[in-house]
């Protein structure tokens, strides 16, 4: 029995303080369940509403990638600087320390290798396994305009349905085939389809012309894909422009782990994303950290 002796009278009702509402810092997520919001808050930093995701899921279709030959050696030292990690369940279980407390976005689609038609993907992870791994979100590739477009969109909708039942957000990833045009018109189409069909956030590529129309027309956050390896200043400039034009962060892989100083690069990217540091300043920071060899992964 609880001790009921000497109970104090209640008195602190703060009648002059309005009740705080339930506004949420992630675009389009204010009506989601608490569990869904909690998972999104592990991906998107509450202070800025943005994220630096470290993408290392390349091996699910192309095997060992330059810079990812030994994830335990090259990637684990970078985790302290990532808001979220995008990876496969194989790498998560075998290599990522369970003490990693930030967001994990789990690759949940797959099938073909680089030797086959990449759009012929299927769902590759049960939502029950995703919740068992306590991930923050699952990611599915969507090939708008691809040979297996409808199949990939069906993968998305099935995951969205499962995610809503279990409180797990879904990130739609807009894939671009070699014969598709990479312009704002295409990305407005692809990202809007993902959002309309229920994705809680979308990963897509940056385009220099009219990217702000892509972010404006998408009712959920856009995370910029890093794409191919660029010179560090160019990658920082792309990240700065994307965030300035409405992106809610970046999901960079090769531009970080293939850098000459990955730990320095991810920290410079973080300053651009969360503090809007100008690219030139961020590049100076990168060079300074590189000289100092900050972090084991530098």
N, C-alpha and C positions, 0 to 999 in steps of 0.2 A: 504494500500500500504506500502511496505517496504521502509524505509528511504534510499534513494540512494545518499544522499549528503555526501560528504567527504569520499567516499570509498577509502580504502587504496589499493595501488598496491600490487598484490601478489608477493612474493619473496622467500619464504622458501620452496624450492623444494627438498632440501637435496640431491643434485645430487651425492654426494660422499657416500651416504648410500644406499646399495642394498635393493630392495623391499623384505620384509619378505614373505616367502612362507606360505603355509597353512598346514604345517605338524601338526599332531594331536597326542596327547599323549596316545591314546588308540589303542592297537594292532588291525590291520585290519579295522580301522574305518576312514582312511584318505579320502576315496572317498564318505563317507556318507554325506547327506544333513546337513546344518547348524543346523537345529532343532534337528536332531538325535544326532549330536555331542554335542550340548548343553546339552541334557538330559544325555548323557553318562558322561559328565564332572561333573554332579551332583553326579554321583555314584563313578567314579574313580578320585581321587584327582590329579589335574594337576601336583603338585610338584613331586609326586612319581610315578604316573600312577597306583596306587594301591588303594584298598578299604578295609575298615572294615565294612561289612554289618552285621546288627543285625537281625537275623531271628526269627520272632515271629509268623509265619503263621501256626504253628502246629495244631491249633484248627480247621482248615478247614476239617480235616479228623479224628481227635482224641479228639475233644472237649477240655475242660479245661485241660491244661498240668501243671505239677508241675512247679511253677515259673511264670505261666501265668494266674493264677486264677484271679488276679486283675491287668490287664495291666496298668491301671491308676496309681497304687501304685508302681509296681515293674519295669516297663519298661520306662515310661515317664521320670523319672529322669536320665535314661541312654542316652537319645537321644542326649545330647550335645556332647557325645563322639563317636557317630556313623557317619560314612560317608554316610551311607544309611540304610534304614529300609526296611526289607522285611515283608510284612503283607498282610492281606486281606482287601477288601474294607469296610467290616463291622467294623473292628477294626479301620481302618483309619478314617471313618466318625464319629464313636461314641467316640473315645478315644484319638486319636493323635492330639495334638494342631496344629491348622492351621499355627502357627508361625514357625513350624519346616521347615527349609529352605533347608535342605540337600536332598539327593535323596530318593525317595520311589520306591521300586520295588514291584509291585502289583501282588499277586498270582492270576492268571487268569484261572487256570484249577481246576477241582474238580468234585465231584459226589459221589463216594463211601466213606463210612466210614471204620474204621478199622474192622468192622464186615463183610465186603464184599471184593471182589477182587479189590485191589487198582488200578490196571492198567486200569480199566474200567472208565477212566476219560473222561470228555467232556470239551470244553471251557465254562468257567463259568462267564466271564466278557466281555461285548461289548467293542470294542476299543473306541467307543464314550464316554463310561463312564470313561474309563481310562484317556482320554484326559480331560474330565470334572474335574477329580480329580487332573489333572496336575502332574501325576506321571512321573517318569523318565524312567521306563521300566515296562514291564509285564513279568511274569514268567510262564512257562508251563512245566509240568512234562512229561518226555519222557521215556517210558518203553521199551528200546531196549532189545529184548529177552523175553519180558513179553507176557502174554496171549493176551492182546489188544495192541500189539506193533504198528501195522499199524494205528489204531485209534489214539493213542497218538501222533504219528508222524504227522498225518493229522492235529491234533490240533495245533501242532507247525507251520506247513506250512500255515495254515489259519491265525494264529496270525501274522506270519511274513508278509504275504501279507497285512493284515490290518495295521500293524505297519508301513510298508513302505509308505502306503497312508497317514498316519497321523503323521509321524515323531516320532514314539514311538519304541525304541529298544525292542527286545525280548531276554530274558534269557532262554535258554534251561536247564532244570534241569534233570540230569541223575539219574533216579530211579533204585534202585537195589532190585530185589525181593529176598525172603529168600532162593531160590534155585539157585541163580546166583553166579558165582565166582567173587569175587572182586579182580581183578588183573589189571595190566597195559594193558594187551592185550584187556580186555573187555572195559576199559575206553578209550583206543585209538579209539576203534570202536564207542562207544556211543557218545563221544564228537565230533568226526569228522563228524558223521552223523548229529548232531545238527548244526554244523557250515556249512557243505555243503548245508544244506537245508535252511540256511539263518539266524540262530540265531546270534545276535551281540555279545553275550558272553554266557558262559556255566558254570554252577555250577556242580561240581563233587567231588567225594571223593578222599582223599589222600591215596596212597599206598606206602609202604616203599621201594619197589623195582621198579625201572624204571619209577618213576613218571615223571621224566624230559622228557621221550619220549611221555607222554600224552600231556604235555604243548607244546612241540616242534612241534608235529604233528597237533596241532589244530591252525588254522589261526586266531582265535579270542581269547580274554582273557579267561583264566580259573580261576574261583573263587572256592576256596576249601570249601567244606561243612564241618561243624564242627562235625556232627555225634553225637554219643552217648556221654554222660558225661564222661569226663576223669579227673584224678587228674590235678590240675592247671598246674604244671610243664610239664606234658605230653602233655596237650593241647597247651601250648606255644611252646613246642618243635616241635609238628606237624605243627603248623603255620609257624614256622621259616624254617623248612625243605621244606614245600610247596612253600613258597615265594622264597627261595634260589634255588629251582628247577624249577622256571618259572611261578608259580601261580601269578596272578595279585591281590591277596588279599584273604580274607576269608569271608565266610558267616556263622557266628557262632550264635547258639541259646543257646542250653542247656549248653554248656561250658562257657557261660557268665551268663545267668539268673538263672542257677541252682548252680552257684558258691556261696561260703560262703560270698563273697564280690563282687557282680556283677559290681559295678562302678569301683572298683580297677582292676578287671579282664579285662574289656573292654579297660581300659587305657593301661594296660600292653600289650594286644594284639595289640593295635594301635602302640605302640613303636616297636614291633616286625615287623609288616607289613610295616610301613612307614620308619623306621630307621634301620631296620635289627638288632635290639638289640638282643644280644644272649639270649637264653632261660633262662639261670641261672640269668642273670642280670634282665630280665623282671620279673622273679619270685620274686627276691628280691624287685623290685619295687612294685609288687603286695602285698607282705607282708607288706611293709612300708605303702602303701596306705590303706591297710586293717586295720592296727593298728591305723592309723589316722582317719579312717572312713570317707574318702573323699567322698563327694556327698551324697545326700539323699538315693540313691540306693545302698550305700556301705553295 
